[in-house]
Amino acid sequence: MGLIIKAIKSKQKELSMSLLMVMILLLVSSTLMLLIEKPHQPGFSTIVDGLWWGVATLTTVGYGDLYPITPAGKLLGGLIAILGVGLFALPAGMIASGFVEIMQEQQKMDRLKELEEKIYQAFFIEYFSPVIKIKKKLGISHLPRKWLSVPDIKYKMMISEEHILELVQFSPYFKLSNVKLNEQMTVGLELVGGDRPYGLYKNRQSPITLINLYSATQPYFSHLSTVLADMMDANHIANTKFTKHSFLEKYRLNTVINESYFNPLNHPILSELSHDMISISNSSEFIVFMINAASNENMLQIEWPLRYGDLKDQATTSERIQTHFSSMASEYEMIAKHKERTSPIDEYHVARHLNERTGKEPLFLYINVGFLKKKAPIYYTFIHQLSNALSAFINEDIKQ
C-alpha cells in the first residue's frame, strides 16, 4: 500500500490533468445529452439526470436506467462510451507506471547502499607492505586510506565507472577527485563523509581543536587533518563539501570568508557550522585553523595572534616554534616559516567571527600541498612529526 501511495504521489501532476479531462468531458457530454434527449423522454429532466448518465457511461458501468433513444443521442452515447474507456484506462496506466518506477528506484537504492558499504570497507584495506608497517608503527591502522583510485575500484572490485558516478551522487561519504601525480591526472575517491551536512565533526573533549575549512578545495586535506587530529587526540571540524569554486551550485559556498557570519545567520550550512565551531571552541583552550598553502614554498608556515607574543619570562613564541619545528624543516630540506600576525584579517573572516563569539583567536597553520601528494610512508611520517611538534608547542603554551 505504501508503494502504491508513493506511485500515486509520483504521478500526481499527470493524474490531476487526467482527472480534469474526465470532468470536462463529463460536463460537456451530460449537458449535450440532456439537450438532445429531454424533449423526447422524461428521464432526462434535469442536469443531475444528465450527470448520472454521464458517470454510468464514462465508467462503462451502464446501469440501463437511463439511455438515449434518439439517433443523435445514441451517436453521442457511443462516442462518450469509447472515450470513457480510454480516459479511465489512462490513470490506471499512470499508476502502474509510477509503481514500476518506484520499484526500480527502490532496487537502485538497495544496490547503491550495498555498493556504498562495499567501497567504504575497501578504504580500510591496505595492501602495500610499507604503508601497513608505518600505520601499525604509528598506531593508526584503524584510520582509512587517503585515496582509492578509480582503476583499483574498476579492476580489483569489478565496479564500473558508471556505478562509481552514481554512487558519488547518492552517497555523502565519498568525493570524486582528480589529482596530478607523476605528471599524470589520476581520478579516485576520497572518504569524506561525516555526521554533519558540511562534513566531519569529532568532539573528543580535548583542549585542542583543529578546524579545517579547506578540505573541499584540496584533495587529501581532510584526510591529513583527520589523521593529525587522531594522533593529537584533538577535536576536529572539517568542511569537506562546500567551496566557492564548486562547479555545482548547491556546493558553491565560501565557508571561510562570508558576510553572513556577521549578520543574522539564516543559511542552514553556515548556521550549523558556526554553532559547532563556537560550542567546541568554548570548551577548548587552543584552536588551530588549518590552511592549504598552495603557493607557499615553505613546508609549513605558522601565524600566531599578537597576544601570543607577549608571554613574560618565557622564550618568545618565535624561538619556541623554531625549537619545536626546526628538526622537521631540516629533515625535509624545507623552511618552517613562522611569523607574528600583526595585520588584521579580513573583516568577514570566520576567525574574526570566532574571536567575537568566543574571545579566542586561532593559530593559523599553513600546510604545503606538496606533502599531501607524497607517498604514504613519507606522508604518515610527516604527519606524525607534525603532531609531535605541534603538540609540544601547544602544550607548552597551555601550561604557560
N, C-alpha and C positions, 0 to 999 in steps of 0.2 A: 504494500500500500504506500509506503514511504517513497519507493521508486516511482510509482505512478503519479504521486503528488508532485515529485520533482520534475517528471516528464511534462505534466500539465503546466507547471510554472515556467519551464524552459521554453514552452511554445505559447506562452500567454499572449504575446502580441498577435501571432498568427491566428490563434483561436478567437481572439476578440474580433479580428477582421472577419473571420468566417461567420461568427455569431451575428455581426452587424449585417452581413449579406443575407443571412437567413431571415432576420427581422424585416429588412426592406422588402424581400420577396414575399414574405407572409402578408405584410400590409398591402402591398400592391395587388397581389393575386386575390386576396379576400375582398378588397374593395371592388375590383373588376367583376368578380363572380357575383357579388351582391347586386351590382348594377345590371348584370345580364339576366340573372335568374329571378330577381324579386318580382318583376311583372308577371311571371309565369307560374310560380309556386309559392305557397305561404311559408314554407320552411325557411326561406331566405327573407326575413323581415327586418332584421337589424344587423349592424356591423358585428355584433357579438356572434351571430349565426355564421356570418362570413368568416370570421376568425376561427371559429370552431371547425368549419370545413377545411380551412387552410392548414390548420395544425394536423388534422387527420390525414390530409392528402400529402403534405410535405414529409411527414414521418412515415408515409406508406402504410399506415395502420388501416385506414378505410373502414370505419365502423358501419357505414351504409345507412346511417340515419339521415344524412344529407348528401345529395349527389345531384349534379346538373342534369337537366332533361332537355335543354335546348342544344342545337348543334354547336352554336358558338361556345356555350358553357362546357360542353363535352370536350371541344378542342382545347379550350383553356385549361380544363382539369387535367387532360392528358399531358400537356406541356409542363404544368406545375408538378405533376407526379414524377415525370422524368427528371426535372431539375432537382426535385427533393431528394431523389436517390443520390445524385452527385454531391449535393451540398451537405447532406448528413454523413456521407461517406468521408468527406474531406476532413472534418475534425477527428474522426476515428483514425484516419491515416496519420494526421499530425501527432496525435498522442502516441501512436505506435512508433512513429519515427523518433519522437522525443525519448521514449522508453529505451529504444535501441541505442541512442546516443548516450543516455545516462549510463547504461550498462557498459558501453565501450569506454566511457570516461572513467568509470569505477575500475574496470580492468586495467586501464592505463595507470591510474593512481596506485593500484596494488603493485604493478610491475615497477613503477618508479620508486616506490618505497623499498621494495626488495633490492633494487639496484643501488639505492642510496645506502642501505645497510652494508651491502657488499663492498662498495668503494670506500665507505667510512672505515670499515675494518682493515682495508688494504693500507690505509695511512699508518697503521701501527705495526706494519711488517717491514723490517729492514733485511735486505738480503746481501748487502755489501759488507764484508767482514770488518774493514776498518771503521765503518760507521757504527756497527753493532758494538765493537770494542770500546770506542770513545764514549758512546752514550751510556754503556754499562759502567765505565770507569767514572763518569761524571754523575751517575745516579739519575739519569733522565730517560731511561729506557721506556718509561710509561708515556713519554710525550710523542706526539705524532711526527712523522717526517714532514719536512717543509714543502715537499713537492711530489707530485705524482704525474709523470709525463703522459701525454695522450698516447704515444706509441706503446708505453707499458700497459696502459689500460686496454688498448686495442688488441695487442698480440699476446699479452700474458693473462688477460682476463676475458678475452673474446667479447668485448663490448664495442659496438660500432660508434663512429663519431656522431651519427645522428642521435643515438641514445644518450651520448655524453652531453650533447647540446640540450636535449630535452631535460636531462637531469639537472643541469645548471639553472635552467629556467624554473624548475619545480622546487629544488631544494635550497634552503637557506644556508646549508653547511658548506657549500663549495663555491669557489670563484675560479673562472677560467682566465688564465693569464698567459701572455706571450712574452718571453724573455729572450734577450740576445745572449747566447752562451757560445763561446769559441767562434765568434763572428757569424753565428747562425741563429735564426729565430727558432725558438722551441716553444711549443704550446703544452700547457699542462694545467692541472687542478691544484688549488690550494684549499686547505681545510680552514675555513674562517668563521664558521657558524658558531653562534652562542645563544644565550638566553635573553638577549636584548635585540630590539629591532635594528639597532645600529651595529651590532656585532658582539664583542666579548666583554664580560663583566665578571670579575672574580674578587670577592671581598674576603681576604684571609685574616682580617682583624690585625693587620700589620701596621707599624708606624710609618712604613714606606709605601708610597703609591706611585705606580708607573702609569702615565697617561699617554697613549699613542693614538693620535687622530689622523695620522698619515698612512695608515695601513692600506686603505683602499687605493691610494695613489701608487704605492711602490710594492711590487711583488716581494714576498718573503718577509716584509717588515713586521707584519702581525705575528709571524712565527718567531722572529727574533725577540720581540717584546714579551711573547708568551713564555719562551724558554728563559729569558732573563728574569722575569717575574717569578717563575717557578724556582730558579736557582737562589734568588734572593728572598724567597718566601714573602714576596711583596704583593700588595693589592694591584689589580691590573684592570684598566679600561682601554679598549681598543675599538676604534671605528673602522670596520672592515668593509663597509658598503658604500659610503657616501663620499663623493668628491666633486669639486666644482668642474672637473674636466670630464665627467662621465658622459658618454655618448647617449645614455638612456636618461630621459628627463626625470624619471622617478627617483634616480640616484644622484641627480645633479644638485649638490648642496655643499656649501663651504661650511664645515663644522669648526674651523679654526678661527677665521675672521668673519664675523657675521653681526650685522647691526641688531638682529633680533635678540641677541643676548642682553642688550641694554634697553629693550623695550618690553612691554608685556608679552611674555613668551606664549605664542599661540601655535607654534609649529610643533607637531607631536614628537618628531625625532629630536629636535633641539631641546624641547622641554624635558624629555626623559634623560637625554644625555647630560643636561645641566643638573638635573636633580641627582643623578648618580655621582657625578663629579663632585658636587658640593657636599653630599652626605658622606662620601668616602674620604674627602679631603678634611672634613671637620674632625674625623677620628684619626687622622694621620698627622705625623709630625714633620714629614718631609715629602715633597711632591716633585717628581721628575717628569718633565714634559719632553717626550722623545720626538725627534725630527729627523727625517731622512735628508742628509746633506748631499744632494745630487751633484752640485757643482763645487763641493768643498774638497780641497786636495788633502786635507788632514784626515787621519784615521778617525779621530773623533774631536769634537770641539765642545767645550763646556762653557756655558754662560751662566753666571750666578747673579742674583739681585744685589743691589748696592748694600743692603743691610748685612749680607753675609761677610762683607769685607771689614766689618767693624768689631771683630772679636778681640777683646782686650786680653793681654798677657798670653796670647797664643800665636802660633805661626800664622802668617797671613793665609787667606784662602788659596791664593795663587801658589804659594810654596807647598801647601798641603796637597793640592791637586797634582803638582809636579812630582811630589814624593810618591803618591799612590799610582800614578799613571805613567811615569817615566819608563818603567821597565817594559810596559806594553808597547810604547812608542818605539823603544829601542829594538825590541824583538821583531816588530813588523816593519821596521825601517820607515816609519812614518811619524809625523809630529803630532803629539797630543796637544792641540792648541786650547788655551783657556784664557778667558778674559772676563773682566767685570762688566756687567750690563748696566751702563750708566744712562744710555739714551732710552727714552720712553718707547714702549712697544706700541703697536697700532691701537688706536682708540677703541676699535671694535674687536680686539683680540680676546680669545677665550681666557687667556691667562689674566688679563685685566678683570674680566668678569669673575673669575675665581677669587682674585685678590679682594675685590669689593664685597663678595658674599661670604668669604671665609677669613679674610685678613691674612691669608697665606699667599706667598708668591713662589711659583715653581722654579726649580733649576732647569735650564734648557740643556738637553743632551743631544748633540748632532752626531749621527752615525753615518759614516761614509757608505754609500750604496754598493761600493765595490766589494765590501765584506759580505754583503748579502748573497753575492753570487759565487763566493768561494766554495771549494769542495768541502763536503760535510765535516771531515776531521778538523780542518783549519777553522771552519765556521763555528763548530761547537767549542773548540778550544778558545777561540776569541771571546765568545760569549761568557765562558767560564772565567776567563781572566778579567773581563769587564765587570762581571758580577762581583768578584773578589775586591777589585779596586774601588768600585762604586760603593759597595757595602762598607768597606773600611772608611772611606771618606765620609759617608753619611752617618755611620755610627759614631765617628769621632765628633762630627758636628752636633749630633743629638746629645751626646754626653756633655758637650760644652754648653 
